[in-house]
């Protein structure tokens, strides 16, 4: 009798842990962007946040969803991708609104072309458009194209496995736009340190989740790479704070992530 009760307790505990882990993996990825979102809204300055982070995550999660059509993986990972796509679109909308409000240049850059005051599509200004709708059009165009190619090649094992690797490798490069942005600016000012710390803890948890649930090999290998990039950004925070490369600005818009 005692053994039956103990088995039931262990089963309930296992189900509870699995449920908590699933919720954490679904929503944990978007938590780091909450402090960054609040910083941008508070300061009305988006210069410290690279919108290429949004591009990387949008591409990675769209490809991951398409990968599931050819190879099954845990449902929480599917929902994680959907939630992340929505979050990145919200971040892009905020950044575009802030930059439009502070942009002095009368020329507006567009993805597909617009009235005469706009500059028509130019690769030199890719992902630097003036309106949120242009980003949305680009994402939808990529989604349709990628879905069509996947539909044509879904029977190819090589294509499906390559698609999965490309999806998680792209996500593993998530931090590289921010890494380059910090290197170019010789500063981490304007970047939310809380965001990077949450990246690191979340990516570590996620990689462990991949290993425990026996996710496809591409997932945990690229997860380890992602953790390494996170630590590189944390090193930049330490290095540029200890050895400043340029004078600290005293303008009202450059304190978005200071001392967070």
Secondary structure in CASP SS format (residue, H / E / C, confidence):
PFRMAT SS
TARGET T0000
AUTHOR 0000-0000-0000
METHOD secondary structure of the structure
MODEL  1
X C 1.00
X H 1.00
X H 1.00
X H 1.00
X H 1.00
X H 1.00
X H 1.00
X H 1.00
X H 1.00
X H 1.00
X H 1.00
X H 1.00
X H 1.00
X H 1.00
X H 1.00
X H 1.00
X H 1.00
X H 1.00
X H 1.00
X H 1.00
X H 1.00
X H 1.00
X H 1.00
X H 1.00
X H 1.00
X H 1.00
X H 1.00
X H 1.00
X H 1.00
X H 1.00
X H 1.00
X H 1.00
X H 1.00
X H 1.00
X H 1.00
X H 1.00
X H 1.00
X H 1.00
X H 1.00
X H 1.00
X H 1.00
X H 1.00
X H 1.00
X C 1.00
X C 1.00
X C 1.00
X C 1.00
X C 1.00
X C 1.00
X C 1.00
X C 1.00
X H 1.00
X H 1.00
X H 1.00
X H 1.00
X H 1.00
X H 1.00
X H 1.00
X H 1.00
X H 1.00
X H 1.00
X H 1.00
X H 1.00
X H 1.00
X H 1.00
X H 1.00
X H 1.00
X H 1.00
X H 1.00
X H 1.00
X C 1.00
X C 1.00
X C 1.00
X C 1.00
X H 1.00
X H 1.00
X H 1.00
X H 1.00
X H 1.00
X H 1.00
X H 1.00
X H 1.00
X H 1.00
X H 1.00
X H 1.00
X H 1.00
X H 1.00
X H 1.00
X H 1.00
X H 1.00
X H 1.00
X H 1.00
X H 1.00
X H 1.00
X H 1.00
X H 1.00
X H 1.00
X H 1.00
X H 1.00
X H 1.00
X H 1.00
X H 1.00
X C 1.00
X C 1.00
X C 1.00
X C 1.00
X C 1.00
X E 1.00
X E 1.00
X C 1.00
X C 1.00
X C 1.00
X C 1.00
X C 1.00
X C 1.00
X C 1.00
X C 1.00
X E 1.00
X E 1.00
X C 1.00
X C 1.00
X C 1.00
X H 1.00
X H 1.00
X H 1.00
X C 1.00
X C 1.00
X C 1.00
X C 1.00
X C 1.00
X C 1.00
X H 1.00
X H 1.00
X H 1.00
X H 1.00
X H 1.00
X H 1.00
X H 1.00
X H 1.00
X H 1.00
X H 1.00
X H 1.00
X H 1.00
X H 1.00
X H 1.00
X H 1.00
X H 1.00
X H 1.00
X H 1.00
X H 1.00
X H 1.00
X H 1.00
X H 1.00
X C 1.00
X C 1.00
X C 1.00
X H 1.00
X H 1.00
X H 1.00
X H 1.00
X H 1.00
X H 1.00
X H 1.00
X H 1.00
X H 1.00
X H 1.00
X H 1.00
X H 1.00
X H 1.00
X H 1.00
X H 1.00
X H 1.00
X C 1.00
X C 1.00
X C 1.00
X H 1.00
X H 1.00
X H 1.00
X H 1.00
X H 1.00
X H 1.00
X H 1.00
X H 1.00
X H 1.00
X H 1.00
X C 1.00
X C 1.00
X C 1.00
X C 1.00
X C 1.00
X C 1.00
X C 1.00
X H 1.00
X H 1.00
X H 1.00
X H 1.00
X H 1.00
X H 1.00
X H 1.00
X H 1.00
X H 1.00
X H 1.00
X H 1.00
X H 1.00
X H 1.00
X H 1.00
X H 1.00
X H 1.00
X H 1.00
X H 1.00
X H 1.00
X H 1.00
X C 1.00
X C 1.00
X C 1.00
X C 1.00
X H 1.00
X H 1.00
X H 1.00
X H 1.00
X H 1.00
X H 1.00
X H 1.00
X H 1.00
X H 1.00
X H 1.00
X H 1.00
X H 1.00
X H 1.00
X H 1.00
X H 1.00
X H 1.00
X H 1.00
X H 1.00
X H 1.00
X H 1.00
X H 1.00
X H 1.00
X H 1.00
X H 1.00
X H 1.00
X H 1.00
X C 1.00
X C 1.00
X C 1.00
X C 1.00
X C 1.00
X C 1.00
X C 1.00
X C 1.00
X C 1.00
X C 1.00
X C 1.00
X C 1.00
X C 1.00
X C 1.00
X C 1.00
X C 1.00
X C 1.00
X C 1.00
END
